[in-house]
């Protein structure tokens, strides 16, 4: 049995994986959705330097997990990638689900596709929080109206301190055994940083014909991909 620690992206807590967990457990795995500080039921917890990385490492240690697969979606690829580099022999694999990957000294804000000032302006205009997207922003992402409503109901404005936190990498990511899942409706190709990492013999690419939130749109297919990655 492999244990998978599941970390959803911006705005989302552990409940985002509710439709994925049954498939993983049916395949014989341990599935451990994690809610990061500042989100969901932990929204009152403070967030500062390296808080989300510490959350992930601490969860693995708290549960005393071995042969663990860390799964990071979207924003959470950044803290998951850093945590994976710190787990040593406990780590079996890291899986990035249509995710950002950490670069030493860079943050989610600093790498924002429209430039850091654009995202920082949104945070500054909303009390330091990244507002939950409006329903129209999910168009073209293979989500039903019901799924979008569920996403928005359970979402929390994301703490800007986490988004602006510079990554600290203790090992090059290319040295880690990794699977990158690219959701094709959110762009047909991985970014340049991911493409470089995929040249490593320890990295593999898997694609899904869905949007950026496959835990909502294609949970069974995602569970099957994670099951296969856990066996790699």
BALOBA-1460 file (C-alpha; in Angstrom, 3 decimals):
// residues 232
<rec num="1" residu="x" x="0.000" y="0.000" z="0.000"/>
<rec num="2" residu="x" x="1.134" y="3.509" z="-0.815"/>
<rec num="3" residu="x" x="0.030" y="6.582" z="1.122"/>
<rec num="4" residu="x" x="-0.883" y="9.655" z="-0.899"/>
<rec num="5" residu="x" x="-1.023" y="13.117" z="0.663"/>
<rec num="6" residu="x" x="-3.317" y="15.271" z="-1.475"/>
<rec num="7" residu="x" x="-2.932" y="19.057" z="-1.522"/>
<rec num="8" residu="x" x="-5.309" y="21.128" z="-3.641"/>
<rec num="9" residu="x" x="-4.508" y="24.474" z="-5.193"/>
<rec num="10" residu="x" x="-5.454" y="28.038" z="-4.346"/>
<rec num="11" residu="x" x="-8.709" y="28.640" z="-2.447"/>
<rec num="12" residu="x" x="-9.367" y="24.925" z="-1.860"/>
<rec num="13" residu="x" x="-9.230" y="22.728" z="1.235"/>
<rec num="14" residu="x" x="-9.035" y="18.970" z="1.643"/>
<rec num="15" residu="x" x="-12.667" y="18.454" z="0.614"/>
<rec num="16" residu="x" x="-11.670" y="19.189" z="-2.995"/>
<rec num="17" residu="x" x="-10.484" y="15.562" z="-3.164"/>
<rec num="18" residu="x" x="-13.738" y="14.014" z="-1.904"/>
<rec num="19" residu="x" x="-14.520" y="12.367" z="-5.266"/>
<rec num="20" residu="x" x="-10.941" y="11.133" z="-5.785"/>
<rec num="21" residu="x" x="-10.353" y="9.507" z="-2.396"/>
<rec num="22" residu="x" x="-12.790" y="6.567" z="-2.850"/>
<rec num="23" residu="x" x="-11.014" y="5.411" z="-6.008"/>
<rec num="24" residu="x" x="-7.623" y="5.551" z="-4.334"/>
<rec num="25" residu="x" x="-8.818" y="3.637" z="-1.281"/>
<rec num="26" residu="x" x="-10.543" y="1.059" z="-3.465"/>
<rec num="27" residu="x" x="-7.153" y="0.500" z="-5.130"/>
<rec num="28" residu="x" x="-5.661" y="-0.219" z="-1.713"/>
<rec num="29" residu="x" x="-3.940" y="3.085" z="-1.036"/>
<rec num="30" residu="x" x="-4.024" y="5.374" z="1.949"/>
<rec num="31" residu="x" x="-5.439" y="8.750" z="0.884"/>
<rec num="32" residu="x" x="-4.848" y="11.787" z="3.093"/>
<rec num="33" residu="x" x="-6.353" y="15.084" z="1.895"/>
<rec num="34" residu="x" x="-4.660" y="18.016" z="3.603"/>
<rec num="35" residu="x" x="-6.075" y="21.452" z="4.329"/>
<rec num="36" residu="x" x="-3.354" y="24.092" z="4.472"/>
<rec num="37" residu="x" x="-3.241" y="26.924" z="7.018"/>
<rec num="38" residu="x" x="-5.426" y="29.881" z="6.106"/>
<rec num="39" residu="x" x="-7.936" y="27.795" z="4.156"/>
<rec num="40" residu="x" x="-11.192" y="25.997" z="4.922"/>
<rec num="41" residu="x" x="-11.479" y="24.965" z="8.538"/>
<rec num="42" residu="x" x="-7.972" y="26.332" z="9.140"/>
<rec num="43" residu="x" x="-8.679" y="29.781" z="7.753"/>
<rec num="44" residu="x" x="-7.936" y="31.462" z="11.090"/>
<rec num="45" residu="x" x="-4.409" y="30.028" z="11.309"/>
<rec num="46" residu="x" x="-1.625" y="32.502" z="10.504"/>
<rec num="47" residu="x" x="0.375" y="32.121" z="7.319"/>
<rec num="48" residu="x" x="3.959" y="33.323" z="7.015"/>
<rec num="49" residu="x" x="7.302" y="32.162" z="5.660"/>
<rec num="50" residu="x" x="7.279" y="28.495" z="4.653"/>
<rec num="51" residu="x" x="3.993" y="27.817" z="6.498"/>
<rec num="52" residu="x" x="2.499" y="25.643" z="3.772"/>
<rec num="53" residu="x" x="5.724" y="23.684" z="3.272"/>
<rec num="54" residu="x" x="5.825" y="23.041" z="7.017"/>
<rec num="55" residu="x" x="2.155" y="21.968" z="6.961"/>
<rec num="56" residu="x" x="2.931" y="19.249" z="4.416"/>
<rec num="57" residu="x" x="6.101" y="17.936" z="6.038"/>
<rec num="58" residu="x" x="4.425" y="17.963" z="9.456"/>
<rec num="59" residu="x" x="1.459" y="15.936" z="8.153"/>
<rec num="60" residu="x" x="3.744" y="13.234" z="6.778"/>
<rec num="61" residu="x" x="5.588" y="13.104" z="10.090"/>
<rec num="62" residu="x" x="2.408" y="13.227" z="12.189"/>
<rec num="63" residu="x" x="0.981" y="10.219" z="10.362"/>
<rec num="64" residu="x" x="4.431" y="8.587" z="10.272"/>
<rec num="65" residu="x" x="4.019" y="7.870" z="6.571"/>
<rec num="66" residu="x" x="6.594" y="5.890" z="4.600"/>
<rec num="67" residu="x" x="6.632" y="5.280" z="0.868"/>
<rec num="68" residu="x" x="4.579" y="8.446" z="0.497"/>
<rec num="69" residu="x" x="3.390" y="10.091" z="-2.713"/>
<rec num="70" residu="x" x="2.914" y="13.843" z="-2.396"/>
<rec num="71" residu="x" x="0.299" y="15.256" z="-4.770"/>
<rec num="72" residu="x" x="0.194" y="18.995" z="-5.420"/>
<rec num="73" residu="x" x="-2.373" y="20.727" z="-7.603"/>
<rec num="74" residu="x" x="-1.962" y="24.190" z="-9.165"/>
<rec num="75" residu="x" x="-0.487" y="26.667" z="-6.609"/>
<rec num="76" residu="x" x="0.250" y="23.842" z="-4.181"/>
<rec num="77" residu="x" x="2.856" y="22.387" z="-6.497"/>
<rec num="78" residu="x" x="5.149" y="25.056" z="-5.051"/>
<rec num="79" residu="x" x="4.988" y="23.989" z="-1.384"/>
<rec num="80" residu="x" x="4.625" y="20.297" z="-2.329"/>
<rec num="81" residu="x" x="7.787" y="20.423" z="-4.451"/>
<rec num="82" residu="x" x="9.713" y="21.986" z="-1.581"/>
<rec num="83" residu="x" x="8.327" y="19.495" z="0.937"/>
<rec num="84" residu="x" x="9.165" y="16.557" z="-1.330"/>
<rec num="85" residu="x" x="12.801" y="17.630" z="-1.385"/>
<rec num="86" residu="x" x="12.856" y="17.493" z="2.443"/>
<rec num="87" residu="x" x="11.304" y="14.081" z="3.030"/>
<rec num="88" residu="x" x="14.349" y="11.994" z="2.193"/>
<rec num="89" residu="x" x="13.693" y="8.263" z="2.271"/>
<rec num="90" residu="x" x="10.021" y="8.763" z="3.170"/>
<rec num="91" residu="x" x="9.271" y="10.005" z="-0.383"/>
<rec num="92" residu="x" x="8.256" y="7.532" z="-3.078"/>
<rec num="93" residu="x" x="7.127" y="10.048" z="-5.694"/>
<rec num="94" residu="x" x="5.787" y="13.548" z="-6.177"/>
<rec num="95" residu="x" x="2.871" y="14.229" z="-8.528"/>
<rec num="96" residu="x" x="2.149" y="17.691" z="-9.906"/>
<rec num="97" residu="x" x="-1.465" y="18.063" z="-11.102"/>
<rec num="98" residu="x" x="-1.500" y="20.883" z="-13.672"/>
<rec num="99" residu="x" x="0.683" y="22.585" z="-11.107"/>
<rec num="100" residu="x" x="3.252" y="25.293" z="-10.635"/>
<rec num="101" residu="x" x="6.691" y="24.000" z="-9.728"/>
<rec num="102" residu="x" x="8.976" y="25.785" z="-7.285"/>
<rec num="103" residu="x" x="12.074" y="27.668" z="-8.387"/>
<rec num="104" residu="x" x="14.579" y="28.642" z="-5.731"/>
<rec num="105" residu="x" x="13.947" y="32.208" z="-4.576"/>
<rec num="106" residu="x" x="10.810" y="32.610" z="-6.689"/>
<rec num="107" residu="x" x="7.193" y="32.680" z="-5.549"/>
<rec num="108" residu="x" x="3.764" y="32.173" z="-7.101"/>
<rec num="109" residu="x" x="3.443" y="35.964" z="-7.329"/>
<rec num="110" residu="x" x="6.874" y="36.548" z="-8.849"/>
<rec num="111" residu="x" x="6.185" y="33.988" z="-11.591"/>
<rec num="112" residu="x" x="2.605" y="35.177" z="-12.322"/>
<rec num="113" residu="x" x="1.956" y="35.000" z="-16.063"/>
<rec num="114" residu="x" x="0.731" y="38.619" z="-16.270"/>
<rec num="115" residu="x" x="3.660" y="39.853" z="-14.197"/>
<rec num="116" residu="x" x="3.958" y="40.068" z="-10.406"/>
<rec num="117" residu="x" x="2.482" y="43.571" z="-10.200"/>
<rec num="118" residu="x" x="-0.819" y="42.360" z="-11.674"/>
<rec num="119" residu="x" x="-1.395" y="39.696" z="-9.025"/>
<rec num="120" residu="x" x="0.049" y="41.777" z="-6.189"/>
<rec num="121" residu="x" x="-2.407" y="44.504" z="-7.130"/>
<rec num="122" residu="x" x="-5.298" y="42.066" z="-6.735"/>
<rec num="123" residu="x" x="-4.037" y="41.042" z="-3.309"/>
<rec num="124" residu="x" x="-3.497" y="44.628" z="-2.155"/>
<rec num="125" residu="x" x="-7.006" y="45.539" z="-3.288"/>
<rec num="126" residu="x" x="-8.567" y="42.684" z="-1.310"/>
<rec num="127" residu="x" x="-6.957" y="42.970" z="2.104"/>
<rec num="128" residu="x" x="-4.038" y="40.708" z="1.208"/>
<rec num="129" residu="x" x="-6.274" y="37.855" z="0.039"/>
<rec num="130" residu="x" x="-6.757" y="36.385" z="-3.432"/>
<rec num="131" residu="x" x="-10.481" y="36.491" z="-4.108"/>
<rec num="132" residu="x" x="-12.335" y="33.328" z="-5.100"/>
<rec num="133" residu="x" x="-12.982" y="33.387" z="-8.882"/>
<rec num="134" residu="x" x="-16.392" y="34.338" z="-10.196"/>
<rec num="135" residu="x" x="-18.390" y="31.566" z="-11.877"/>
<rec num="136" residu="x" x="-17.707" y="32.970" z="-15.373"/>
<rec num="137" residu="x" x="-13.951" y="32.446" z="-14.886"/>
<rec num="138" residu="x" x="-14.429" y="28.661" z="-14.996"/>
<rec num="139" residu="x" x="-15.741" y="28.685" z="-18.570"/>
<rec num="140" residu="x" x="-14.104" y="26.122" z="-20.839"/>
<rec num="141" residu="x" x="-12.714" y="24.033" z="-17.978"/>
<rec num="142" residu="x" x="-14.978" y="20.966" z="-18.340"/>
<rec num="143" residu="x" x="-16.966" y="21.789" z="-15.197"/>
<rec num="144" residu="x" x="-20.722" y="21.589" z="-14.754"/>
<rec num="145" residu="x" x="-22.666" y="24.390" z="-13.139"/>
<rec num="146" residu="x" x="-23.105" y="22.180" z="-10.084"/>
<rec num="147" residu="x" x="-19.353" y="21.559" z="-9.842"/>
<rec num="148" residu="x" x="-18.597" y="25.268" z="-10.143"/>
<rec num="149" residu="x" x="-21.129" y="26.059" z="-7.433"/>
<rec num="150" residu="x" x="-19.565" y="23.437" z="-5.153"/>
<rec num="151" residu="x" x="-16.083" y="24.839" z="-5.791"/>
<rec num="152" residu="x" x="-17.164" y="28.381" z="-4.931"/>
<rec num="153" residu="x" x="-19.203" y="27.358" z="-1.882"/>
<rec num="154" residu="x" x="-16.277" y="25.493" z="-0.299"/>
<rec num="155" residu="x" x="-13.537" y="27.919" z="-1.374"/>
<rec num="156" residu="x" x="-11.710" y="30.396" z="0.853"/>
<rec num="157" residu="x" x="-9.996" y="33.617" z="-0.269"/>
<rec num="158" residu="x" x="-6.349" y="32.558" z="-0.478"/>
<rec num="159" residu="x" x="-3.774" y="34.110" z="1.882"/>
<rec num="160" residu="x" x="-1.467" y="36.340" z="-0.117"/>
<rec num="161" residu="x" x="1.439" y="35.663" z="2.229"/>
<rec num="162" residu="x" x="1.593" y="32.098" z="0.899"/>
<rec num="163" residu="x" x="1.465" y="33.244" z="-2.709"/>
<rec num="164" residu="x" x="4.340" y="35.689" z="-2.188"/>
<rec num="165" residu="x" x="6.537" y="33.254" z="-0.217"/>
<rec num="166" residu="x" x="9.860" y="32.619" z="-2.047"/>
<rec num="167" residu="x" x="10.664" y="28.944" z="-2.520"/>
<rec num="168" residu="x" x="13.623" y="27.313" z="-0.796"/>
<rec num="169" residu="x" x="14.758" y="24.149" z="-2.574"/>
<rec num="170" residu="x" x="16.980" y="21.731" z="-0.702"/>
<rec num="171" residu="x" x="17.410" y="19.436" z="-3.738"/>
<rec num="172" residu="x" x="17.046" y="20.028" z="-7.485"/>
<rec num="173" residu="x" x="13.558" y="18.971" z="-8.542"/>
<rec num="174" residu="x" x="14.939" y="17.015" z="-11.469"/>
<rec num="175" residu="x" x="16.484" y="14.553" z="-9.010"/>
<rec num="176" residu="x" x="13.087" y="13.592" z="-7.558"/>
<rec num="177" residu="x" x="10.889" y="10.828" z="-9.018"/>
<rec num="178" residu="x" x="7.959" y="12.793" z="-10.412"/>
<rec num="179" residu="x" x="4.848" y="12.646" z="-12.540"/>
<rec num="180" residu="x" x="3.481" y="15.792" z="-14.153"/>
<rec num="181" residu="x" x="-0.198" y="15.708" z="-15.133"/>
<rec num="182" residu="x" x="-1.032" y="18.279" z="-17.832"/>
<rec num="183" residu="x" x="-4.709" y="19.186" z="-18.194"/>
<rec num="184" residu="x" x="-5.013" y="20.038" z="-21.870"/>
<rec num="185" residu="x" x="-8.039" y="22.340" z="-21.716"/>
<rec num="186" residu="x" x="-5.942" y="24.682" z="-19.591"/>
<rec num="187" residu="x" x="-3.217" y="24.842" z="-22.235"/>
<rec num="188" residu="x" x="-1.833" y="22.223" z="-24.637"/>
<rec num="189" residu="x" x="1.772" y="22.277" z="-23.410"/>
<rec num="190" residu="x" x="3.537" y="22.492" z="-20.045"/>
<rec num="191" residu="x" x="5.360" y="25.718" z="-19.294"/>
<rec num="192" residu="x" x="9.060" y="26.102" z="-20.081"/>
<rec num="193" residu="x" x="10.084" y="25.362" z="-16.490"/>
<rec num="194" residu="x" x="8.158" y="22.082" z="-16.481"/>
<rec num="195" residu="x" x="9.400" y="21.184" z="-19.973"/>
<rec num="196" residu="x" x="12.982" y="21.476" z="-18.723"/>
<rec num="197" residu="x" x="12.249" y="19.214" z="-15.761"/>
<rec num="198" residu="x" x="10.616" y="16.663" z="-18.043"/>
<rec num="199" residu="x" x="14.001" y="16.118" z="-19.707"/>
<rec num="200" residu="x" x="15.035" y="14.335" z="-16.492"/>
<rec num="201" residu="x" x="14.854" y="10.548" z="-16.731"/>
<rec num="202" residu="x" x="13.112" y="10.586" z="-13.337"/>
<rec num="203" residu="x" x="10.151" y="12.655" z="-14.596"/>
<rec num="204" residu="x" x="7.181" y="11.511" z="-16.657"/>
<rec num="205" residu="x" x="4.362" y="13.387" z="-18.388"/>
<rec num="206" residu="x" x="0.703" y="12.299" z="-18.358"/>
<rec num="207" residu="x" x="-2.078" y="14.255" z="-20.075"/>
<rec num="208" residu="x" x="-5.786" y="14.570" z="-19.328"/>
<rec num="209" residu="x" x="-8.443" y="15.873" z="-21.725"/>
<rec num="210" residu="x" x="-10.008" y="18.121" z="-19.118"/>
<rec num="211" residu="x" x="-9.628" y="21.484" z="-17.424"/>
<rec num="212" residu="x" x="-7.537" y="22.789" z="-14.558"/>
<rec num="213" residu="x" x="-9.561" y="21.149" z="-11.760"/>
<rec num="214" residu="x" x="-9.658" y="17.408" z="-12.620"/>
<rec num="215" residu="x" x="-10.529" y="16.422" z="-9.036"/>
<rec num="216" residu="x" x="-13.948" y="17.937" z="-9.815"/>
<rec num="217" residu="x" x="-14.299" y="17.280" z="-13.550"/>
<rec num="218" residu="x" x="-12.679" y="13.812" z="-13.893"/>
<rec num="219" residu="x" x="-12.137" y="12.355" z="-10.401"/>
<rec num="220" residu="x" x="-12.218" y="8.695" z="-11.437"/>
<rec num="221" residu="x" x="-9.702" y="9.217" z="-14.225"/>
<rec num="222" residu="x" x="-7.467" y="11.231" z="-11.902"/>
<rec num="223" residu="x" x="-7.615" y="8.515" z="-9.243"/>
<rec num="224" residu="x" x="-6.549" y="5.929" z="-11.846"/>
<rec num="225" residu="x" x="-3.587" y="8.076" z="-12.907"/>
<rec num="226" residu="x" x="-2.539" y="8.570" z="-9.286"/>
<rec num="227" residu="x" x="-2.849" y="4.815" z="-8.691"/>
<rec num="228" residu="x" x="-0.510" y="4.168" z="-11.607"/>
<rec num="229" residu="x" x="1.925" y="6.861" z="-10.452"/>
<rec num="230" residu="x" x="1.998" y="5.296" z="-6.986"/>
<rec num="231" residu="x" x="3.081" y="2.011" z="-8.559"/>
<rec num="232" residu="x" x="5.885" y="3.621" z="-10.598"/>
